[in-house]
Amino acid sequence: MLRSLHVRNYVLIDSLDITFPEGLVIITGQTGAGKSILLGALSLLTGAKADASVISEGADSCVVEAEFSLDASDESVIALLEEADVEWDEGNLIIRRVVHSTGRSRSFINDSPVQVQVLSDLAAHIVDIHSQHQSLMLTGRAFQLSLLDNYAGLARLRAESAGRWKRLQTVRADLEDARARLARLSSEADYNRSQWEQLDRANLREGELEELEEEQKQLANAEEIKTNLSDALSSLSPDETTGSSDVVSAILEARRLVEKTARFIPALSELAERLDSARIELDDICSELDRTASSVVLSQERLDEVEQRISLLYQLLRKHGVRTVAELIAVRDRFAADLSDSTDLEDKVAELEKALSEASSAYDSVCAELRSGRLAAAPKLASEIEAAIHGLELDRALFTVEVSEGKPGPYGNDSVMFCFSSTGKTAPVDLAKCASGGEISRIMLCLKAMMARYAGMPTMIFDEIDTGVSGSAAHKMGKLICEMGRDMQVFAITHLPQVAAKGTAHYVVEKSDDPATGRTVSSIREITGSDRVTEIARLLSGAAITPEALANAASLLSQ
């Protein structure tokens, strides 16, 4: 049950701290006083969308916090909290939502931060908020299907069906994608094969182009290279014909003279050693020049081969729009992969076709179980609803629940339609086409009362579910809501005195001007005794409260 509610800076509510008892809690107030604002604040704790517009004027943020008391052994709630890594305080839950001026919000359960989706999942187990909009949902096929399934206890099969439907859709999408890719690759197979074969025959090697270009330079300039190296070698080596001194001989002579002089100037010994090192280095240079000159090949045939190879590589680079042989190799590998993918995709398509058949069979199986459960429960649900609405001055009404084949979806392939006849003189037809607003309100209340018994919901909130109802029918609706309040906590936001008089506790929402700020603010307070009589009288007679209205109000409260 909802024990307390704390609100700060939410729309017209500056500050609110209020506690609630068990049983039936009545909330009334003038139109526009802020009853819907109070409900909106509570909706934030159930995961409703939030933005900066809910923050009071002049405030930086708003805070809504509620304390709930639940069954300490509720396994479904415990599992949700464990998954969210929230400590379970033996049935006590403090849920808080903070909305900032940026529009972003933060959510907490027992002071542990959680995602908004956790609030939404948890709300399904702790509070049911029935708005006026939800009465219109009663005419929707999906809502009717959900009501029948909840009544029939098909929650497990619904979840299983949703999982199998998701699997079926995933496999079907994968199969369509694989088939499309296979068709594309098949149409391009001849082209891909010819391109791959051309690149494969080229025997591509990374770095080859740079090596070939270097070799081409040497081959094209081989004569000049040999001549230059020969001349360089001649200038450094002794002339065997004339015997004249060469550079090496000159260095040797210089070393001899320096070494001789070192007897007088010892420091010159280091220079003699350096001259000796220069001679050794020069000998090594001559040997290297000789080897290089010997290795230079004068071959027009090899030059032609190299230039043809370079020409082929540049041709392939231009054709495939790349700049390096490494990129060209990557292109070749892509063509090879596409050719390989065609074979792999054929195998994959076969596997997916088998998986699709299995997924379809699994989905059809759970659909059959759902249909069996729905067909069995539909007449029982219709009978219970019909009996309940007879007690709300629709004593001749007929109500049926029809199950027929529908469009496949997450919750099976059935379509459910609630049919209604208010007089019983005609066959029941689609509820959406024949029921008035007051009739829909009464049917919805009967459904809520029924579902409260099966779902074990600890708190239920009705936002003017009695819209369109008056007189003795309103009195009976109030009685039904009061009966629900014996087994659970029920909040009823109402304008009907017959309903308001049934409550265990009564709160009034009021709007006033704050003299300090000049702002209009909403507040809520509990009323008892004569204040409650006066409020019931206001609901009966409007602004002018007559003695007769006060007497009538006292009579309603005494019933």
C-alpha positions as CSV (number, residue, x, y, z in Angstrom):
1,M,0.0,0.0,0.0
2,L,1.0,3.7,-0.4
3,R,1.9,5.0,3.0
4,S,3.1,8.5,2.3
5,L,3.7,10.9,-0.5
6,H,6.2,13.8,-0.6
7,V,6.2,16.4,-3.4
8,R,8.5,19.4,-3.9
9,N,8.1,22.0,-6.7
10,Y,5.8,19.9,-9.0
11,V,3.7,22.2,-11.2
12,L,1.4,24.1,-8.7
13,I,2.5,22.0,-5.7
14,D,5.3,23.8,-3.8
15,S,5.5,21.4,-0.9
16,L,3.4,18.4,0.1
17,D,3.9,15.8,2.8
18,I,1.0,13.5,3.4
19,T,0.3,10.0,4.8
20,F,-2.5,7.7,3.7
21,P,-4.3,4.9,5.6
22,E,-5.5,1.5,4.3
23,G,-8.9,0.9,2.8
24,L,-10.8,3.3,0.6
25,V,-9.3,6.8,0.3
26,I,-11.4,9.5,-1.3
27,I,-10.0,12.6,-3.0
28,T,-12.3,15.4,-4.0
29,G,-11.9,19.1,-4.9
30,Q,-13.1,21.8,-7.2
31,T,-12.6,21.4,-10.9
32,G,-9.1,22.7,-11.7
33,A,-8.0,22.5,-8.1
34,G,-5.1,20.2,-9.0
35,K,-6.4,16.6,-8.5
36,S,-4.9,15.6,-11.9
37,I,-1.6,17.3,-10.9
38,L,-1.4,15.1,-7.8
39,L,-2.0,12.1,-10.0
40,G,0.7,13.2,-12.4
41,A,3.2,13.5,-9.6
42,L,2.5,10.0,-8.6
43,S,2.7,8.8,-12.2
44,L,6.4,9.9,-12.3
45,L,7.1,7.1,-9.8
46,T,5.6,4.6,-12.2
47,G,8.1,5.5,-15.0
48,A,6.0,8.2,-16.8
49,K,7.8,10.5,-19.1
50,A,9.2,13.6,-17.4
51,D,10.4,17.0,-18.7
52,A,11.3,20.4,-17.4
53,S,7.7,21.7,-17.8
54,V,6.7,19.8,-14.6
55,I,9.0,22.0,-12.4
56,S,7.4,24.8,-10.5
57,E,8.1,28.4,-11.6
58,G,11.4,29.6,-10.2
59,A,12.6,26.2,-9.1
60,D,15.6,24.3,-10.4
61,S,14.2,20.8,-9.9
62,C,11.3,18.9,-8.6
63,V,11.2,15.9,-6.3
64,V,8.5,13.2,-5.9
65,E,8.9,10.5,-3.3
66,A,6.6,7.8,-2.0
67,E,6.8,5.1,0.6
68,F,5.1,1.8,-0.2
69,S,4.6,-1.2,2.1
70,L,4.4,-4.5,0.4
71,D,4.3,-8.2,1.1
72,A,7.8,-9.1,2.3
73,S,7.6,-12.4,0.5
74,D,6.5,-11.0,-2.9
75,E,8.9,-13.1,-5.1
76,S,8.2,-11.0,-8.3
77,V,9.1,-7.8,-6.6
78,I,12.2,-9.3,-5.0
79,A,13.4,-10.6,-8.3
80,L,13.0,-7.2,-9.9
81,L,14.9,-5.5,-7.2
82,E,17.7,-8.1,-7.2
83,E,18.1,-7.7,-10.9
84,A,18.4,-3.9,-10.4
85,D,20.8,-4.4,-7.5
86,V,18.5,-2.8,-5.0
87,E,18.3,-3.8,-1.4
88,W,15.0,-5.3,-0.3
89,D,14.0,-3.8,3.0
90,E,11.5,-6.4,4.1
91,G,8.7,-5.0,2.1
92,N,9.4,-1.3,2.6
93,L,10.1,0.6,-0.6
94,I,11.0,4.3,-0.9
95,I,10.7,5.4,-4.6
96,R,12.1,8.8,-5.5
97,R,12.2,10.7,-8.9
98,V,14.1,13.9,-9.3
99,V,13.5,16.0,-12.5
100,H,16.1,18.7,-13.3
101,S,15.7,21.9,-15.3
102,T,17.6,20.3,-18.2
103,G,14.6,17.9,-18.6
104,R,16.7,14.9,-17.4
105,S,15.6,12.9,-14.4
106,R,17.1,10.5,-11.9
107,S,15.3,7.6,-10.3
108,F,16.0,5.9,-6.9
109,I,14.6,2.9,-5.0
110,N,15.7,2.7,-1.4
111,D,18.3,5.3,-2.2
112,S,19.8,3.1,-5.0
113,P,19.9,4.7,-8.5
114,V,17.9,2.8,-11.1
115,Q,16.8,3.1,-14.7
116,V,13.3,4.6,-15.3
117,Q,12.3,1.2,-16.9
118,V,12.8,-0.4,-13.5
119,L,10.1,2.0,-12.1
120,S,7.8,1.0,-14.9
121,D,8.4,-2.7,-14.3
122,L,7.9,-2.4,-10.5
123,A,4.7,-0.3,-10.9
124,A,3.0,-3.3,-12.5
125,H,3.3,-5.1,-9.1
126,I,2.6,-2.3,-6.6
127,V,0.0,0.2,-8.0
128,D,-2.6,0.4,-10.7
129,I,-3.5,3.9,-11.8
130,H,-6.8,4.0,-13.7
131,S,-7.3,7.2,-15.6
132,Q,-10.2,8.5,-17.6
133,H,-8.2,7.7,-20.7
134,Q,-8.0,4.0,-19.7
135,S,-11.8,3.7,-19.8
136,L,-11.5,4.5,-23.5
137,M,-8.8,1.8,-23.8
138,L,-11.5,-0.7,-22.8
139,T,-12.7,-0.6,-26.4
140,G,-9.3,-1.4,-27.8
141,R,-8.6,-5.0,-29.0
142,A,-5.1,-5.2,-27.4
143,F,-6.5,-4.1,-24.1
144,Q,-9.4,-6.6,-24.2
145,L,-6.9,-9.4,-25.1
146,S,-4.7,-8.5,-22.2
147,L,-7.7,-8.5,-19.8
148,L,-8.8,-11.9,-21.0
149,D,-5.3,-13.3,-20.6
150,N,-4.9,-11.9,-17.1
151,Y,-8.2,-13.4,-16.1
152,A,-7.3,-16.7,-17.6
153,G,-3.9,-16.8,-15.9
154,L,-2.0,-16.8,-19.2
155,A,0.8,-14.5,-18.2
156,R,3.5,-17.2,-18.6
157,L,2.2,-18.2,-22.0
158,R,2.0,-14.6,-23.1
159,A,5.6,-14.1,-22.2
160,E,6.6,-17.3,-23.9
161,S,4.6,-16.3,-27.0
162,A,6.3,-12.9,-27.1
163,G,9.8,-14.5,-26.9
164,R,8.9,-17.0,-29.7
165,W,7.4,-14.3,-31.8
166,K,10.6,-12.2,-31.4
167,R,12.7,-15.3,-32.4
168,L,10.5,-15.9,-35.4
169,Q,10.8,-12.3,-36.6
170,T,14.6,-12.3,-36.1
171,V,15.1,-15.6,-38.0
172,R,12.7,-14.3,-40.8
173,A,14.6,-11.1,-41.1
174,D,18.0,-12.9,-41.1
175,L,16.7,-15.3,-43.8
176,E,15.5,-12.4,-46.0
177,D,18.8,-10.6,-45.6
178,A,20.8,-13.8,-46.5
179,R,18.6,-14.5,-49.5
180,A,19.0,-10.9,-50.8
181,R,22.8,-11.1,-50.3
182,L,22.9,-14.4,-52.1
183,A,20.9,-13.1,-55.0
184,R,23.2,-10.1,-55.3
185,L,26.4,-12.3,-55.1
186,S,25.0,-14.7,-57.6
187,S,24.3,-12.0,-60.1
188,E,27.8,-10.6,-59.7
189,A,29.5,-14.0,-59.5
190,D,30.9,-14.1,-63.1
191,Y,32.2,-10.5,-62.7
192,N,33.7,-11.2,-59.3
193,R,35.4,-14.4,-60.6
194,S,37.0,-12.7,-63.6
195,Q,38.3,-9.9,-61.5
196,W,39.7,-12.2,-58.9
197,E,41.3,-14.4,-61.5
198,Q,43.1,-11.4,-63.1
199,L,44.4,-10.2,-59.8
200,D,45.3,-13.8,-58.7
201,R,47.3,-14.3,-61.9
202,A,49.2,-11.1,-61.2
203,N,50.9,-12.8,-58.2
204,L,50.8,-9.6,-56.2
205,R,53.4,-9.0,-53.5
206,E,53.4,-6.1,-51.1
207,G,56.3,-3.7,-51.7
208,E,57.0,-5.2,-55.2
209,L,56.3,-2.0,-57.1
210,E,58.9,0.0,-55.2
211,E,61.5,-2.8,-55.7
212,L,60.7,-2.9,-59.4
213,E,61.0,0.8,-59.9
214,E,64.4,0.8,-58.1
215,E,65.5,-2.0,-60.4
216,Q,64.2,-0.3,-63.5
217,K,66.3,2.8,-62.7
218,Q,69.5,0.7,-62.4
219,L,68.8,-1.3,-65.6
220,A,67.9,1.8,-67.6
221,N,71.2,3.5,-66.5
222,A,73.5,0.5,-66.3
223,E,76.2,1.8,-68.7
224,E,76.5,5.1,-66.9
225,I,76.6,3.4,-63.6
226,K,79.4,1.1,-64.6
227,T,81.4,3.9,-66.2
228,N,81.0,6.2,-63.1
229,L,82.0,3.4,-60.7
230,S,85.0,2.4,-62.9
231,D,86.3,6.0,-63.1
232,A,85.8,6.4,-59.3
233,L,87.7,3.2,-58.7
234,S,90.5,4.2,-61.1
235,S,91.0,7.5,-59.3
236,L,91.5,5.7,-56.0
237,S,93.6,2.8,-57.2
238,P,97.3,2.6,-58.5
239,D,97.9,2.7,-62.2
240,E,99.4,-0.7,-63.1
241,T,100.9,0.7,-66.3
242,T,102.8,3.8,-65.1
243,G,103.2,2.8,-61.5
244,S,102.4,6.4,-60.5
245,S,101.3,6.9,-56.8
246,D,97.6,6.8,-56.0
247,V,95.6,8.2,-53.2
248,V,96.4,5.2,-51.0
249,S,100.1,5.6,-51.6
250,A,99.9,9.2,-50.7
251,I,98.2,8.4,-47.4
252,L,100.9,5.8,-46.7
253,E,103.7,8.3,-47.3
254,A,101.9,10.9,-45.2
255,R,101.6,8.4,-42.4
256,R,105.3,7.6,-42.5
257,L,106.4,11.2,-42.4
258,V,104.0,12.0,-39.5
259,E,105.1,9.0,-37.5
260,K,108.7,10.0,-38.1
261,T,108.1,13.5,-36.8
262,A,106.2,12.1,-33.8
263,R,109.6,11.4,-32.2
264,F,109.8,15.1,-31.7
265,I,106.1,15.9,-31.2
266,P,104.5,13.0,-29.4
267,A,100.9,14.4,-30.0
268,L,101.3,13.6,-33.8
269,S,101.1,9.9,-33.0
270,E,97.3,10.2,-32.9
271,L,97.3,11.8,-36.3
272,A,99.4,8.9,-37.7
273,E,96.8,6.5,-36.4
274,R,94.0,8.4,-38.0
275,L,95.8,8.4,-41.3
276,D,96.1,4.6,-41.0
277,S,92.4,4.3,-40.3
278,A,91.7,6.5,-43.4
279,R,93.8,4.1,-45.5
280,I,91.9,1.1,-44.2
281,E,88.5,2.8,-44.9
282,L,89.7,3.8,-48.4
283,D,90.7,0.2,-49.1
284,D,87.2,-0.9,-48.0
285,I,85.5,1.7,-50.3
286,C,87.5,0.5,-53.3
287,S,86.5,-3.1,-52.6
288,E,82.8,-2.0,-52.3
289,L,83.0,0.0,-55.6
290,D,84.5,-3.0,-57.3
291,R,81.8,-5.4,-56.1
292,T,79.0,-3.0,-57.0
293,A,80.4,-2.3,-60.5
294,S,80.7,-6.1,-61.1
295,S,77.0,-6.7,-60.0
296,V,75.6,-4.1,-62.5
297,V,73.9,-6.0,-65.3
298,L,73.6,-4.7,-68.8
299,S,70.4,-6.6,-69.9
300,Q,67.8,-5.1,-72.2
301,E,65.7,-8.3,-71.8
302,R,65.4,-7.9,-68.1
303,L,64.7,-4.2,-68.5
304,D,61.8,-5.0,-70.8
305,E,60.5,-7.6,-68.2
306,V,60.6,-5.1,-65.4
307,E,58.9,-2.3,-67.3
308,Q,56.1,-4.7,-68.5
309,R,55.6,-5.7,-64.9
310,I,55.4,-2.1,-63.7
311,S,53.0,-1.3,-66.5
312,L,50.7,-4.2,-65.4
313,L,50.7,-3.1,-61.8
314,Y,49.9,0.5,-62.7
315,Q,47.1,-0.7,-65.0
316,L,45.6,-2.7,-62.1
317,L,46.0,0.2,-59.7
318,R,44.1,2.5,-62.0
319,K,41.4,0.0,-62.8
320,H,40.5,-0.7,-59.2
321,G,41.0,2.9,-58.0
322,V,43.7,2.2,-55.4
323,R,47.2,3.7,-54.9
324,T,49.3,0.8,-53.5
325,V,49.9,-2.9,-54.2
326,A,48.8,-3.6,-50.6
327,E,45.4,-2.0,-51.4
328,L,45.3,-4.0,-54.6
329,I,45.8,-7.2,-52.6
330,A,42.9,-6.2,-50.3
331,V,40.7,-5.8,-53.4
332,R,41.7,-9.3,-54.6
333,D,40.9,-10.7,-51.2
334,R,37.5,-9.1,-51.2
335,F,36.6,-10.7,-54.5
336,A,37.8,-14.0,-53.1
337,A,35.7,-13.5,-50.0
338,D,32.6,-12.7,-52.1
339,L,33.1,-15.8,-54.1
340,S,33.5,-17.8,-50.9
341,D,30.5,-16.0,-49.3
342,S,28.3,-17.3,-52.1
343,T,29.0,-20.9,-51.1
344,D,28.8,-20.1,-47.4
345,L,25.5,-18.2,-47.9
346,E,23.9,-21.1,-49.6
347,D,24.6,-23.2,-46.5
348,K,23.4,-20.3,-44.3
349,V,20.2,-20.0,-46.2
350,A,19.5,-23.7,-45.8
351,E,20.2,-23.4,-42.0
352,L,18.0,-20.4,-41.6
353,E,15.1,-22.0,-43.6
354,K,15.3,-24.9,-41.1
355,A,15.5,-22.5,-38.2
356,L,12.5,-20.6,-39.6
357,S,10.4,-23.8,-39.8
358,E,11.3,-24.7,-36.2
359,A,10.6,-21.2,-34.9
360,S,7.3,-21.1,-36.7
361,S,6.3,-24.5,-35.3
362,A,7.3,-23.3,-31.8
363,Y,5.2,-20.1,-32.2
364,D,2.2,-22.0,-33.6
365,S,2.4,-24.4,-30.6
366,V,2.2,-21.7,-28.0
367,C,-0.5,-19.9,-30.0
368,A,-2.6,-23.1,-29.9
369,E,-2.1,-23.2,-26.1
370,L,-3.1,-19.6,-25.8
371,R,-6.2,-20.1,-27.9
372,S,-7.3,-23.1,-25.9
373,G,-6.9,-21.1,-22.6
374,R,-8.7,-18.1,-24.1
375,L,-11.6,-20.1,-25.4
376,A,-12.0,-21.8,-22.1
377,A,-11.9,-18.6,-20.1
378,A,-13.9,-16.3,-22.4
379,P,-17.4,-17.5,-21.4
380,K,-16.5,-17.5,-17.7
381,L,-15.1,-13.9,-17.9
382,A,-18.3,-12.8,-19.8
383,S,-20.5,-14.4,-17.2
384,E,-18.7,-12.8,-14.3
385,I,-18.7,-9.3,-16.0
386,E,-22.4,-9.7,-16.9
387,A,-23.3,-10.6,-13.3
388,A,-21.3,-7.7,-12.0
389,I,-22.8,-5.0,-14.3
390,H,-26.3,-6.3,-13.5
391,G,-25.6,-5.0,-10.0
392,L,-24.9,-1.6,-11.4
393,E,-28.4,-1.0,-12.8
394,L,-27.7,-2.7,-16.1
395,D,-29.8,-5.7,-15.0
396,R,-30.8,-6.6,-18.6
397,A,-27.5,-6.1,-20.2
398,L,-25.8,-8.9,-22.1
399,F,-22.0,-9.2,-22.3
400,T,-20.0,-11.7,-24.3
401,V,-16.3,-12.3,-25.1
402,E,-15.6,-13.5,-28.6
403,V,-12.3,-15.1,-29.5
404,S,-11.5,-15.4,-33.2
405,E,-8.5,-15.8,-35.5
406,G,-6.6,-12.6,-35.8
407,K,-3.3,-11.3,-37.1
408,P,-0.2,-13.0,-35.7
409,G,1.7,-10.9,-33.2
410,P,3.7,-11.1,-29.9
411,Y,0.7,-12.5,-28.0
412,G,-0.5,-15.1,-30.4
413,N,-2.8,-15.0,-33.4
414,D,-6.2,-14.4,-31.7
415,S,-8.5,-11.5,-31.8
416,V,-10.7,-10.8,-28.8
417,M,-13.8,-8.6,-28.9
418,F,-16.0,-7.6,-26.0
419,C,-19.6,-7.4,-27.1
420,F,-22.4,-5.6,-25.2
421,S,-26.1,-5.0,-25.3
422,S,-27.5,-2.7,-22.7
423,T,-31.1,-3.8,-23.1
424,G,-30.7,-7.5,-23.8
425,K,-33.3,-7.1,-26.6
426,T,-30.7,-7.3,-29.3
427,A,-27.7,-9.5,-29.8
428,P,-24.5,-8.1,-28.3
429,V,-22.3,-6.1,-30.7
430,D,-18.8,-4.6,-30.5
431,L,-18.6,-2.6,-27.2
432,A,-16.9,0.3,-28.9
433,K,-19.9,0.8,-31.2
434,C,-22.7,0.6,-28.7
435,A,-21.8,1.5,-25.1
436,S,-22.2,5.0,-23.6
437,G,-19.6,6.6,-21.5
438,G,-21.4,5.8,-18.3
439,E,-21.8,2.1,-19.3
440,I,-18.1,1.8,-20.2
441,S,-17.2,3.3,-16.8
442,R,-19.4,0.7,-15.0
443,I,-18.0,-2.2,-17.1
444,M,-14.4,-0.9,-16.5
445,L,-15.0,-0.8,-12.7
446,C,-16.3,-4.4,-12.7
447,L,-13.2,-5.5,-14.6
448,K,-10.9,-3.6,-12.2
449,A,-12.7,-5.2,-9.2
450,M,-12.3,-8.6,-10.8
451,M,-8.7,-8.2,-11.8
452,A,-7.8,-6.8,-8.4
453,R,-8.8,-10.2,-6.9
454,Y,-6.7,-12.2,-9.4
455,A,-3.7,-9.9,-9.6
456,G,-3.3,-9.2,-5.9
457,M,-2.5,-5.6,-6.6
458,P,-1.9,-3.8,-3.2
459,T,-3.0,-0.3,-4.3
460,M,-5.4,0.8,-7.0
461,I,-6.1,4.4,-8.0
462,F,-9.3,5.4,-9.8
463,D,-9.4,8.8,-11.5
464,E,-13.1,9.6,-12.0
465,I,-14.0,6.2,-13.1
466,D,-17.6,7.2,-12.3
467,T,-17.7,9.8,-15.1
468,G,-21.1,9.7,-16.8
469,V,-22.8,7.9,-13.9
470,S,-25.2,9.4,-11.4
471,G,-28.1,8.6,-9.0
472,S,-28.5,5.1,-7.6
473,A,-26.0,3.7,-10.1
474,A,-23.3,6.0,-8.7
475,H,-24.3,4.8,-5.2
476,K,-23.8,1.2,-6.3
477,M,-20.5,2.0,-7.9
478,G,-19.4,3.6,-4.6
479,K,-20.5,0.5,-2.8
480,L,-18.4,-1.7,-5.2
481,I,-15.4,0.5,-4.8
482,C,-15.9,0.4,-1.0
483,E,-16.0,-3.4,-1.1
484,M,-12.7,-3.4,-3.0
485,G,-11.2,-1.2,-0.3
486,R,-11.8,-4.0,2.3
487,D,-9.2,-6.2,0.6
488,M,-6.7,-3.6,-0.7
489,Q,-5.9,0.1,-0.6
490,V,-8.1,2.0,-3.1
491,F,-7.9,5.7,-4.0
492,A,-11.0,7.2,-5.7
493,I,-10.7,10.7,-7.2
494,T,-14.4,11.6,-7.7
495,H,-17.0,14.3,-8.1
496,L,-19.9,12.0,-7.0
497,P,-21.1,12.4,-3.4
498,Q,-22.5,8.8,-3.4
499,V,-18.9,7.6,-4.0
500,A,-17.2,10.2,-1.8
501,A,-19.3,9.2,1.2
502,K,-18.0,5.6,1.2
503,G,-14.4,6.4,2.0
504,T,-12.4,5.3,5.0
505,A,-10.5,8.6,4.7
506,H,-11.3,11.8,2.8
507,Y,-8.9,14.3,1.4
508,V,-9.6,17.6,-0.4
509,V,-7.4,19.2,-3.0
510,E,-7.6,23.0,-2.9
511,K,-6.1,25.8,-4.9
512,S,-5.1,29.2,-3.4
513,D,-3.0,32.2,-3.9
514,D,0.3,32.4,-2.0
515,P,0.4,35.9,-0.5
516,A,4.2,35.8,-0.3
517,T,4.9,35.1,-4.0
518,G,1.5,35.9,-5.6
519,R,1.6,32.4,-7.2
520,T,-1.4,30.0,-7.4
521,V,-0.6,26.8,-5.5
522,S,-2.3,23.5,-4.9
523,S,-2.5,21.7,-1.6
524,I,-4.2,18.6,-0.1
525,R,-5.6,18.1,3.4
526,E,-7.5,15.4,5.2
527,I,-11.0,16.3,6.3
528,T,-13.2,14.8,9.0
529,G,-16.4,15.5,10.9
530,S,-18.3,18.6,9.9
531,D,-15.7,19.5,7.2
532,R,-16.4,16.2,5.5
533,V,-20.2,16.8,5.7
534,T,-19.7,20.2,4.1
535,E,-17.6,18.8,1.3
536,I,-20.2,16.1,0.5
537,A,-22.8,18.8,0.6
538,R,-20.8,20.8,-1.9
539,L,-20.7,17.8,-4.2
540,L,-24.5,17.5,-3.9
541,S,-25.5,21.1,-4.4
542,G,-22.6,23.0,-5.9
543,A,-21.3,26.4,-4.6
544,A,-24.4,27.3,-2.6
545,I,-24.6,24.8,0.3
546,T,-28.1,24.5,1.6
547,P,-29.4,23.0,4.8
548,E,-31.0,20.3,2.8
549,A,-27.7,19.4,1.1
550,L,-26.0,19.3,4.6
551,A,-28.7,16.9,5.8
552,N,-28.5,14.8,2.7
553,A,-24.7,14.7,3.1
554,A,-25.0,13.5,6.7
555,S,-27.4,10.9,5.6
556,L,-25.0,9.6,2.9
557,L,-22.2,9.4,5.4
558,S,-24.2,7.4,7.9
559,Q,-25.2,4.7,5.4
